Amino acid sequence: MNKTTLARTLACLFRSGLLSCGLVLAAGLLAFALAAENDTLEVLLETKAIETQAPEAEVFKAKSLGLPAKETDTPYVALGQWLPALLTQFNQLPEVQAQLTRQQQAELAIQAADRAVYNPELGLNYQNADTDSYSLGLSQTLDWGDKRGVATKRADLEAQILFADIGLERNQMLAERLLALAEQAQSRKALTFAEQQLRFTKAQLGIAKQRLAAGDLSNVELQLMQLELATNTADYALAEQAALVADGKVIELLGDNNLAFSEFIKEIHVFVTQAKQAPAPELGTSKSALPALTSAYLQVLLARVNAMQVKADTSADPTISLGAEKEGTDNKLGVGVSIPLQVRNNYSELQAVADKGIAIAEQGYLARERVLTAKQKHVLYALPRLLERYQDWRELVQVSGAKAAKSLSQQWQAGDVSTSEYLQSRRQLAASYLVGLNLETAIYQSWLTWMGESGQLMPFLNGTAEQISQAPSHMPNTAARTVNP
């Protein structure tokens, strides 16, 4: 390729923003470096341009990268711009609607508990005898043990526990769906990369055939190129299968596989940095250390209310009665009070059982806190290292990898490197790109799993989406994939 054509091609790339794209285009740069010095490939591209009457830059993208033009210049989409639409779709899911109904049910339970325990009793009596008698009685049992107050507290705590459990469940559901979207994005990038490799190998095979005809390549080396094409074809088929599986999972969880989604590794890095700088709460002293502990903390309070309820339910509530009686010409008025005598059973065993329940709930809270604290330490230890390796990988692939690919291409064309060594080196470069995809997936999986399990996902998204939405929307994809903020 002469210098004029190369300069013109690079200028087209800079104008289209191709060289500023993210991880998908990093592999494209490798493919471009492999083909940059090949005169035969240039002839093929220019011939195809004449046949299709397409602009030079578009022909280069289609043949060298194997990507449509609209995919090579995707603007950065901030988290606050695509997340609201996703949450709207998420809130319309039947599972979420059922949770909202359960919350309404709990609120009604609180209202039902805050009602009088005993209703008054009205009694009427008529006796037909030599002297007819009539009697009218009204009795009312008093809530001496405060059963109503305890029942209201219990219903309120049960509702708070339900809200906490639903919140944690909703965090886990959202984390599962965000992870499915992230895996879908990764599978589509892997599919694009496999298609790109397949197209490039086809072009290289054409070059190899021309070198064979010129006596510059052996028949065995041509067969190696053909085997490489077969391998790339199989890789493309497997990548397409994986992409279809990822699409099916998204459809299963969200009902649609074309939802707005953009990478947010930068936001993950911001969260990890803030979490590492935040002071660690003391064990057993705060219910707000992690949202996932709220339910366990409320269980302790509920156990204490249960002990109060046992005491209230077994208390001796007096009953006051008023009665009026008419017998013949005599009128009578009576007042009575009755109190249960807890002589044969004072319910002390029930009270002891309830007291043991408090100790069990407290130990359950401490155990849950210990497990979550250990997981938090592990996540804050592992995630920064994954992010550092990811950043190192990106720099190596975009800089050193591209230079190595260009050098290999030149040596192969000059005959300094055998075809087998050249293909092996290309496979290593391709494997390095797939390693980067696996790193991205591992970061998303580790962070989203922890955020869903700890109940921090929705509070974090609600607190940062508005701030992130104010970021410039014209930034390239590399900004979304940059680890350091």
C-alpha positions in Angstrom: 0.0 0.0 0.0 1.5 3.3 -1.0 1.8 6.2 1.5 -0.9 8.3 -0.2 -3.5 5.6 0.0 -2.5 4.9 3.6 -2.7 8.5 4.6 -6.1 8.9 2.9 -7.4 5.8 4.7 -6.2 7.0 8.1 -7.7 10.4 7.5 -11.1 8.8 6.8 -10.7 6.8 10.0 -10.1 9.8 12.1 -13.0 11.7 10.6 -15.4 8.9 11.2 -14.2 8.5 14.8 -13.3 4.9 14.1 -9.9 5.0 16.0 -11.7 6.3 19.1 -14.0 3.4 19.5 -13.8 0.9 22.3 -13.0 -2.7 22.8 -14.6 -4.1 19.7 -12.6 -1.8 17.5 -9.4 -2.6 19.3 -9.4 -6.0 17.5 -10.3 -4.1 14.3 -7.1 -2.2 14.7 -5.2 -5.5 14.8 -6.9 -6.7 11.7 -6.1 -3.3 10.0 -2.5 -3.7 11.0 -2.3 -7.1 9.5 -3.7 -5.9 6.2 -2.1 -2.4 6.1 1.0 -3.5 4.3 -0.5 -5.9 1.9 -0.7 -4.6 -1.7 -2.9 -7.4 -2.9 -5.6 -6.7 -0.2 -5.5 -3.1 -1.3 -6.3 -4.1 -4.9 -9.1 -6.3 -3.7 -10.6 -3.4 -1.6 -10.3 -0.9 -4.4 -11.9 -3.4 -6.9 -14.8 -3.9 -4.5 -15.2 -0.2 -4.1 -15.6 0.2 -7.8 -18.1 -2.6 -8.0 -20.3 -1.4 -5.2 -19.8 2.4 -5.8 -19.2 2.8 -2.0 -17.0 5.5 -0.4 -13.5 4.5 0.3 -13.8 4.7 4.1 -16.9 2.5 4.1 -15.2 -0.1 1.9 -12.3 -0.1 4.3 -14.6 -0.6 7.3 -16.6 -3.4 5.6 -13.6 -5.3 4.4 -10.9 -4.7 6.9 -13.0 -4.6 10.1 -16.1 -6.5 9.0 -18.3 -3.9 10.7 -21.2 -1.8 9.5 -20.5 1.9 9.5 -23.1 2.7 12.1 -21.4 0.2 14.5 -18.0 1.8 14.2 -19.0 5.2 15.5 -21.4 4.6 18.4 -21.7 7.6 20.7 -21.2 7.2 24.4 -24.6 6.7 26.2 -24.5 7.7 29.9 -26.0 5.5 32.5 -28.6 8.0 33.4 -29.9 8.1 29.8 -30.6 4.4 29.2 -31.3 3.3 32.7 -34.7 5.0 33.2 -36.2 3.3 30.1 -34.9 -0.1 31.4 -36.3 0.5 34.9 -39.7 1.4 33.3 -39.7 -1.9 31.5 -38.5 -3.7 34.6 -41.3 -2.2 36.8 -43.9 -3.5 34.3 -42.8 -7.1 34.8 -45.5 -9.3 36.5 -43.1 -10.3 39.2 -42.6 -6.6 40.2 -46.3 -5.9 40.0 -46.9 -8.8 42.4 -44.4 -7.3 44.8 -46.3 -4.0 44.7 -49.5 -5.9 45.5 -47.8 -7.6 48.5 -46.7 -4.2 49.8 -50.3 -2.9 49.6 -51.4 -6.1 51.4 -48.9 -5.4 54.2 -50.2 -1.8 54.6 -53.7 -3.1 54.9 -52.5 -5.6 57.6 -51.2 -2.7 59.6 -54.6 -0.9 59.4 -56.3 -4.2 60.4 -54.1 -4.6 63.4 -54.8 -1.1 64.7 -58.4 -1.9 65.6 -60.0 -2.7 68.9 -59.4 -6.3 70.0 -62.8 -6.8 71.8 -66.2 -5.8 70.7 -69.0 -5.1 73.2 -71.5 -7.9 73.8 -75.2 -7.3 74.0 -77.5 -9.8 75.7 -81.4 -10.0 75.7 -83.4 -12.4 77.8 -87.1 -13.0 78.3 -88.7 -15.5 80.7 -92.4 -16.4 80.5 -93.6 -17.4 84.0 -96.3 -16.4 86.5 -94.4 -13.2 86.5 -92.8 -12.3 83.2 -89.3 -11.0 83.4 -87.2 -9.1 80.9 -83.4 -8.5 81.1 -80.9 -6.5 79.0 -77.2 -6.9 79.4 -74.1 -5.2 77.9 -70.6 -6.4 78.6 -67.2 -5.2 77.4 -63.8 -6.9 77.8 -61.0 -4.4 78.4 -57.6 -4.7 76.6 -55.8 -4.6 79.9 -52.6 -6.2 78.4 -52.4 -3.8 75.4 -53.0 -6.5 72.8 -53.9 -3.9 70.3 -50.7 -1.9 70.7 -48.6 -5.0 70.5 -50.4 -6.3 67.4 -49.9 -2.9 65.7 -46.2 -3.0 66.4 -46.0 -6.6 65.1 -47.9 -5.8 61.9 -45.7 -2.7 61.4 -42.5 -4.7 61.8 -43.7 -7.5 59.6 -44.5 -4.9 56.9 -41.1 -3.4 57.3 -39.5 -6.9 57.0 -41.6 -7.5 53.9 -40.6 -4.2 52.3 -36.9 -5.0 53.1 -37.2 -8.5 51.6 -39.0 -7.2 48.5 -36.3 -4.5 48.1 -33.6 -7.1 48.4 -35.4 -9.4 46.0 -35.9 -6.5 43.6 -32.2 -5.7 43.7 -31.3 -9.3 42.9 -33.8 -9.3 40.0 -32.4 -6.1 38.6 -28.9 -7.4 39.0 -29.8 -10.6 37.2 -31.3 -8.7 34.3 -28.4 -6.2 34.0 -26.0 -9.1 34.0 -28.0 -10.7 31.2 -27.8 -7.5 29.2 -24.0 -7.3 29.9 -23.5 -10.8 28.8 -25.6 -10.1 25.7 -23.4 -7.2 24.8 -20.3 -9.3 25.3 -21.6 -12.1 23.1 -22.5 -9.6 20.4 -18.9 -8.2 20.5 -17.5 -11.7 20.3 -19.8 -12.4 17.4 -18.7 -9.2 15.6 -15.1 -10.1 16.2 -15.5 -13.7 14.9 -17.2 -12.3 11.8 -14.4 -9.9 11.3 -11.8 -12.6 11.7 -13.6 -14.8 9.2 -13.7 -12.0 6.6 -10.1 -11.1 7.1 -9.0 -14.8 6.8 -10.9 -15.0 3.5 -9.0 -12.0 2.2 -5.7 -13.5 3.4 -6.5 -16.8 1.7 -6.9 -15.0 -1.6 -3.5 -13.4 -1.0 -2.0 -16.8 -0.2 -3.4 -18.2 -3.5 -1.7 -15.4 -5.4 1.6 -16.0 -3.6 1.3 -19.7 -4.4 0.8 -18.9 -8.1 3.9 -16.6 -7.9 5.9 -19.5 -6.3 6.3 -17.5 -3.1 4.2 -19.9 -1.0 4.1 -23.7 -0.7 1.0 -25.8 -1.2 1.2 -27.0 2.5 1.1 -23.4 3.7 -1.9 -22.7 1.5 -3.6 -25.7 3.1 -2.8 -24.2 6.6 -4.6 -21.0 5.5 -7.6 -23.1 4.4 -7.6 -24.8 7.7 -7.5 -21.4 9.5 -10.5 -20.4 7.4 -12.3 -23.5 8.5 -11.4 -22.8 12.2 -12.7 -19.2 11.9 -15.9 -20.4 10.3 -16.4 -22.8 13.3 -15.6 -20.0 15.7 -18.1 -17.8 14.1 -20.8 -20.5 14.3 -20.1 -21.0 18.0 -20.1 -17.2 18.6 -23.4 -16.9 16.9 -24.8 -19.7 19.0 -23.6 -18.0 22.2 -25.2 -14.8 21.0 -28.5 -16.5 20.4 -28.4 -18.0 23.9 -27.7 -14.6 25.4 -30.6 -13.1 23.4 -32.9 -15.8 24.6 -32.0 -15.2 28.2 -32.7 -11.5 27.9 -36.0 -12.2 26.3 -36.9 -14.6 29.1 -36.0 -12.1 31.8 -37.2 -8.8 30.1 -39.5 -9.8 27.2 -37.3 -8.0 24.6 -33.8 -8.5 23.4 -33.3 -5.0 21.9 -33.3 -2.9 25.0 -31.0 0.2 25.4 -27.8 -0.8 27.2 -24.3 0.7 27.4 -21.2 -0.4 29.3 -20.7 1.1 32.7 -17.4 -0.2 33.9 -16.4 3.4 34.7 -19.3 3.7 37.2 -18.2 0.4 38.8 -14.7 1.8 39.3 -16.2 4.9 40.9 -18.3 2.7 43.3 -15.3 0.6 44.2 -13.2 3.7 44.9 -15.9 5.2 47.2 -16.5 1.9 49.0 -12.8 1.4 49.8 -12.6 5.0 51.1 -15.7 4.7 53.3 -15.1 3.8 57.0 -16.1 0.2 57.9 -19.1 0.0 60.3 -18.7 -1.8 63.6 -20.3 -5.3 63.7 -23.6 -5.5 65.4 -24.1 -1.8 65.9 -25.8 -0.5 62.8 -28.7 -1.9 60.9 -27.9 0.4 57.9 -24.4 -1.0 57.3 -25.8 -2.9 54.3 -29.4 -2.9 53.1 -29.4 -6.7 53.1 -29.0 -6.6 56.9 -32.2 -4.6 57.4 -34.4 -7.6 57.3 -32.2 -9.5 59.8 -32.1 -6.5 62.1 -35.9 -6.2 62.0 -36.2 -9.9 62.8 -34.5 -9.2 66.1 -37.0 -6.4 66.9 -39.8 -8.7 65.8 -38.6 -11.4 68.2 -38.8 -8.9 71.0 -42.3 -7.9 70.0 -43.2 -11.6 69.9 -42.2 -11.8 73.6 -44.4 -8.8 74.3 -47.2 -10.4 72.4 -47.0 -13.6 74.4 -47.3 -11.5 77.6 -50.2 -9.5 76.2 -52.1 -12.6 74.9 -51.8 -14.4 78.2 -52.6 -11.4 80.4 -55.8 -11.5 82.4 -58.2 -9.0 80.7 -61.2 -8.0 82.9 -64.7 -7.9 81.6 -67.2 -5.3 82.8 -70.9 -5.9 82.4 -74.0 -3.8 82.9 -77.4 -5.4 83.2 -81.1 -4.2 83.6 -83.9 -6.5 84.5 -87.7 -6.1 84.9 -89.6 -8.7 86.8 -93.2 -7.9 87.2 -93.3 -4.4 88.7 -89.8 -4.6 90.0 -86.9 -3.0 88.1 -83.3 -4.2 88.8 -79.9 -2.8 87.7 -76.7 -4.8 88.0 -73.0 -4.1 87.5 -70.4 -7.0 87.2 -66.7 -7.5 86.8 -65.0 -10.7 85.9 -61.3 -11.4 85.9 -59.7 -14.7 84.6 -57.6 -16.4 87.3 -54.3 -17.7 86.0 -54.0 -20.4 88.6 -53.7 -23.6 86.7 -51.6 -22.1 83.9 -49.5 -19.0 84.2 -48.0 -19.4 80.7 -44.5 -19.0 81.9 -43.2 -21.6 79.5 -44.6 -19.7 76.5 -42.8 -16.6 77.7 -39.5 -18.5 78.0 -39.9 -19.8 74.5 -40.4 -16.3 73.2 -37.4 -15.0 75.1 -35.2 -17.7 73.5 -36.5 -16.5 70.1 -34.9 -13.2 70.8 -31.5 -14.8 71.3 -31.9 -16.9 68.2 -32.7 -13.8 66.1 -29.8 -11.9 67.5 -27.4 -14.7 66.6 -28.9 -14.9 63.2 -28.3 -11.3 62.6 -24.7 -11.5 63.7 -24.1 -14.5 61.4 -25.7 -12.8 58.4 -23.6 -9.7 59.1 -20.4 -11.7 59.4 -21.1 -13.4 56.0 -21.9 -10.2 54.2 -19.0 -8.4 55.7 -16.6 -11.2 54.5 -18.1 -11.1 51.0 -17.8 -7.3 51.0 -14.1 -7.5 51.9 -13.5 -10.1 49.2 -15.3 -8.0 46.5 -13.4 -4.9 47.5 -10.2 -6.9 47.3 -10.9 -8.6 44.0 -12.6 -6.0 41.9 -9.8 -3.4 42.0 -7.4 -6.0 40.7 -9.8 -7.1 38.0 -10.2 -3.4 37.0 -6.4 -2.9 36.9 -5.9 -6.1 34.8 -8.6 -4.9 32.5 -7.0 -1.5 32.1 -3.6 -3.1 31.4 -5.1 -5.4 28.9 -6.7 -2.5 27.0 -3.5 -0.6 26.7 -1.6 -3.7 25.5 -4.2 -4.7 22.9 -4.6 -1.2 21.5 -0.9 -0.3 21.4 1.5 -3.3 21.7 -0.9 -5.7 20.0 -1.4 -3.5 17.0 2.3 -3.0 16.6 3.0 -6.7 16.9 0.3 -7.5 14.3 1.8 -5.1 11.8 5.3 -6.5 12.3 4.1 -10.0 11.9 2.3 -9.1 8.7 5.4 -7.5 7.2 7.6 -10.5 8.2 5.1 -13.0 6.7 4.9 -11.1 3.4 8.7 -10.9 3.3 8.9 -14.6 3.9 10.8 -14.2 7.2 8.1 -15.9 9.2 6.5 -19.2 8.1 2.7 -19.4 7.6 2.3 -21.7 10.6 4.1 -19.3 12.9 2.2 -16.4 11.5 -1.2 -18.1 12.0 -0.2 -19.1 15.6 0.7 -15.5 16.4 -2.6 -14.3 15.0 -4.4 -16.8 17.1 -2.6 -15.5 20.2 -3.6 -11.9 19.3 -7.2 -13.0 18.8 -7.2 -14.9 22.1 -6.0 -11.8 23.9 -9.1 -10.0 22.7 -11.4 -12.7 23.9 -9.6 -12.6 27.2 -10.6 -9.0 27.5 -14.2 -9.9 26.9 -13.9 -12.5 29.7 -12.4 -9.9 32.0 -15.4 -7.5 31.3 -17.9 -10.3 32.0 -16.1 -11.2 35.2 -16.2 -7.6 36.4 -19.9 -7.3 35.7 -20.7 -10.6 37.2 -18.7 -10.0 40.4 -20.1 -6.5 40.9 -23.7 -7.1 40.0 -23.9 -10.3 42.0 -22.6 -8.5 45.1 -24.7 -5.4 44.6 -27.8 -7.5 44.2 -27.0 -9.8 47.2 -26.2 -6.8 49.5 -29.1 -4.7 48.3 -27.0 -1.8 47.2 -27.7 -1.8 43.5 -30.9 0.2 43.3 -29.8 2.8 45.9 -26.5 3.3 44.0 -28.3 3.6 40.6 -30.9 6.0 42.0 -28.2 8.1 43.6 -25.8 8.3 40.6 -28.1 8.0 37.5 -29.1 11.7 37.6 -25.5 12.8 38.1 -24.2 10.6 35.3 -26.9 11.7 32.9 -25.3 15.2 33.0 -22.1 13.9 31.4 -21.5 14.8 27.7 -23.4 12.5 25.3 -21.0 13.0 22.4 -18.1 11.1 24.1 -16.8 8.1 22.2 -17.2 4.5 23.4 -13.7 4.5 24.8 -14.9 6.9 27.5 -17.4 4.4 28.7 -14.8 1.7 28.8 -12.1 3.7 30.5 -11.5 2.4 34.0 -9.9 5.5 35.6 -12.5 8.3 36.0 
